[in-house]
Amino acid sequence: MNYADQTGWTYDTHVHLADPEYAPAMGGTLRGMRRMRVRACAVSTGAADSERTLGLAGEAGGLVLPFVGIHPERAGSEDPAEIEALVDGDPGAVAGIGEIGLDASYCGGDARGGGAERQRRAFGSMMALAERHGKPVSIHARGSLGEVLDASGSYSVGGACLHWFDGNKGQLRAAMDGGFFVSYGPLAVYAGDKRGLMARTDRDRILVETDGPVRFGGCFGRRPAQAGFVHSVVLAAALALRIAPGEARDLLEANSRRFLGI
């Protein structure tokens, strides 16, 4: 699908739109995205979820950019070959690969054995798939940033985003040196430490996301993330970078399009 025909969009670079929580109000969600000029990189967690994401993208008229993949929580139960078949069969239907990554907290007490190794195999398979087709990747790296940075260096993908970045200043510098994009979510609206990290991020490497349907406190009242939340993150970025909101929106759009290869 061609997303390059128009500018003036804000990109939510990581949201689980195929999650069942969104299903009852999907029509309203898509109408709201169109009114607010939000496009969504809709990530997936496994084969069935990936198929739902692709179906949603087909119905959404260019609002939804489908990412398919295996979340680290699902690495023990998903077959990478199923995701590979989806992408190899119709590469043009897929905007990117994700959510993929490593996370020892999902190894079920087996972090030193089979659980961690299954995650590594799934992550490697998904990175190789992205490399084969020149697709961007959305990476989950909670508690595993060093290993993810090391492993990712073996692949040449379209663009690599460390979603929901929560590393320290040194890890941020390593990510910048490695050519990664990093994404910040609604926490940046009410968490000064996140805006502090934003301010230290190379301006051409910042992305924004909602990670919906995650629920947020602060000013969001514990509601599942909606498309409009991403505009609040844009404002947080403007505050962190000390630039006008319009300048921040234009910067983040340019970064998003470069990440996506648009």
C-alpha positions in Angstrom: 0.0 0.0 0.0 1.2 3.5 -0.8 1.3 5.9 2.2 3.6 8.4 0.5 0.9 10.5 -1.2 0.1 12.9 1.7 1.9 14.7 4.5 0.4 16.4 7.5 -0.2 13.2 9.6 0.8 12.2 13.1 2.1 8.6 13.4 1.3 6.5 16.4 4.3 4.2 15.8 3.2 1.4 18.2 -0.4 0.4 19.0 -2.2 -3.0 19.2 -5.3 -2.0 17.2 -6.2 -5.7 16.6 -6.5 -6.2 20.4 -10.1 -7.4 21.3 -10.5 -4.4 23.6 -10.7 -2.1 20.6 -13.1 -4.3 18.6 -16.5 -3.1 19.9 -15.7 0.6 18.9 -13.4 0.1 15.9 -15.5 2.1 13.6 -15.4 5.1 15.9 -11.7 4.6 16.5 -11.0 4.8 12.8 -13.3 7.8 12.3 -11.5 9.5 15.1 -8.1 8.7 13.6 -9.1 10.2 10.3 -10.5 13.4 11.9 -7.3 13.8 14.0 -5.1 12.9 11.1 -3.5 10.0 12.9 -2.0 7.0 11.2 -1.2 3.9 13.3 1.6 1.4 13.1 -0.5 -1.5 14.3 1.7 -4.2 15.8 0.9 -7.8 16.4 1.9 -10.5 18.9 1.5 -13.8 16.9 0.1 -15.4 13.8 -3.6 -15.0 14.5 -3.1 -11.5 15.7 -1.1 -10.7 12.6 -3.8 -11.9 10.4 -6.3 -9.7 12.2 -4.0 -6.7 11.9 -3.7 -7.3 8.1 -7.5 -7.6 7.8 -7.9 -4.4 9.7 -5.4 -2.6 7.5 -7.3 -3.7 4.4 -10.5 -2.1 5.8 -9.0 1.1 7.1 -8.2 3.0 3.9 -4.5 3.8 4.6 -4.9 4.7 8.3 -3.4 1.5 9.5 0.1 0.4 8.7 0.2 -3.3 9.6 3.2 -4.8 11.5 3.3 -8.6 11.9 5.5 -10.6 14.3 6.0 -12.6 17.4 6.0 -10.9 20.8 8.6 -12.3 23.3 5.7 -13.4 25.6 4.5 -15.7 22.7 7.9 -17.0 21.6 7.3 -20.4 23.2 3.9 -21.0 21.5 4.3 -19.4 18.0 5.9 -20.8 14.9 8.0 -18.2 13.0 7.3 -20.0 9.8 3.6 -18.8 9.9 4.7 -15.1 10.1 7.3 -15.8 7.4 4.6 -17.2 5.1 2.4 -14.1 5.6 5.2 -11.8 4.6 6.9 -13.8 1.9 3.5 -14.4 0.3 2.6 -10.7 0.0 5.4 -8.4 1.1 3.7 -5.3 -0.1 0.8 -5.9 2.3 3.0 -5.6 5.3 4.4 -2.3 6.5 6.8 -3.7 9.1 7.8 -6.5 11.5 6.8 -6.2 15.2 6.2 -6.5 18.0 9.4 -8.6 18.4 12.2 -8.7 20.9 13.5 -10.1 24.1 12.2 -10.0 27.7 13.3 -12.4 30.5 10.2 -11.6 32.5 8.2 -13.7 30.0 10.4 -16.8 30.3 8.4 -18.3 33.2 11.3 -19.1 35.4 13.2 -20.5 32.4 15.3 -17.4 31.6 18.6 -19.3 31.6 17.3 -22.2 29.5 14.8 -23.0 26.9 12.6 -19.9 27.4 15.3 -17.5 26.7 16.6 -19.5 23.8 13.2 -19.7 22.2 12.9 -15.9 22.4 16.3 -15.5 20.8 15.4 -17.9 17.9 12.1 -16.1 17.3 13.7 -12.7 17.5 16.4 -13.8 15.1 13.9 -15.3 12.6 11.9 -12.1 12.7 14.9 -9.9 12.2 16.1 -12.0 9.3 12.6 -11.7 7.8 12.7 -7.9 8.1 16.2 -7.9 6.5 15.0 -10.1 3.6 12.2 -7.7 2.7 13.8 -4.4 3.8 11.1 -3.8 6.4 11.3 -1.7 9.6 11.0 -3.4 13.0 9.4 -2.4 16.3 11.4 -3.9 19.1 10.5 -4.8 22.7 13.6 -4.7 24.9 12.4 -4.5 28.5 15.3 -5.5 30.7 17.2 -6.7 27.7 18.4 -3.6 25.9 22.1 -4.6 25.8 21.4 -8.0 24.3 19.0 -6.5 21.8 21.5 -3.9 20.7 24.1 -6.5 20.3 21.9 -9.0 18.4 20.4 -6.4 16.1 23.8 -5.3 14.9 23.9 -8.6 12.8 21.0 -7.5 10.6 20.3 -4.7 8.1 16.6 -3.8 8.3 14.6 -0.9 7.0 14.6 1.0 10.3 14.7 -0.2 13.9 12.7 1.4 16.7 13.1 0.6 20.4 9.5 1.0 21.4 8.6 2.4 24.8 12.2 3.3 25.6 12.9 3.1 29.3 16.7 2.7 29.4 19.2 5.0 31.1 21.3 7.8 29.6 24.1 5.5 28.7 21.8 3.1 27.0 20.2 5.9 25.1 23.6 7.0 23.9 24.3 3.4 22.8 21.0 3.3 20.9 21.8 6.6 19.2 25.2 5.4 18.2 23.7 2.2 16.8 21.3 4.2 14.5 18.1 3.2 16.4 15.0 5.2 16.6 13.5 5.4 20.1 9.8 5.8 20.9 8.1 7.5 23.8 4.5 7.1 25.0 1.9 8.9 27.1 4.0 8.6 30.3 6.0 11.5 28.9 3.0 13.8 29.3 3.2 13.5 33.2 6.6 12.0 33.9 9.5 14.5 33.9 12.1 11.8 33.7 10.7 10.6 30.3 10.8 14.2 29.0 14.4 14.4 30.3 15.3 11.3 28.1 13.5 12.9 25.2 15.6 16.0 25.5 18.7 13.9 25.3 17.6 11.9 22.3 18.9 12.9 18.8 16.1 14.9 17.3 16.0 12.9 14.1 15.6 9.7 16.1 12.5 10.5 18.3 9.2 8.7 17.6 5.9 8.8 19.6 3.4 6.0 20.4 0.5 5.1 22.6 1.0 1.3 23.0 -2.7 1.0 23.3 -4.8 -0.5 24.7 -2.4 0.0 27.7 -4.2 2.1 30.3 -2.6 5.3 31.6 -3.0 7.2 34.8 -2.0 10.8 35.3 -4.2 13.0 33.1 -5.7 10.0 31.2 -7.9 8.6 34.0 -6.7 4.9 33.5 -8.5 4.7 30.2 -7.2 2.5 27.4 -5.0 4.5 25.1 -6.8 6.1 22.2 -5.5 7.7 19.0 -5.8 11.2 20.4 -3.4 10.4 23.2 -0.5 10.6 20.6 -1.2 14.3 20.1 -0.5 14.8 23.8 2.8 13.0 23.5 3.7 15.4 20.6 3.0 18.3 23.0 5.2 16.6 25.6 8.0 16.3 23.0 7.6 20.0 22.1 8.0 20.8 25.8 11.1 18.6 26.2 12.8 19.9 23.1 11.8 23.5 23.7 10.2 24.0 20.3 6.8 25.0 19.1 4.1 22.3 19.0 3.8 22.7 15.2 7.5 22.3 14.8 7.5 19.2 17.0 4.6 17.7 14.9 6.5 18.3 11.7 9.7 16.8 13.1 8.0 13.7 14.4 6.2 13.1 11.1 9.4 13.4 9.2 11.1 10.9 11.7 8.2 8.5 11.4 8.2 8.5 7.6 12.0 7.9 7.6 11.6 5.0 10.0 8.9 3.5 7.8 10.8 4.1 4.6 8.1 6.4 3.2 
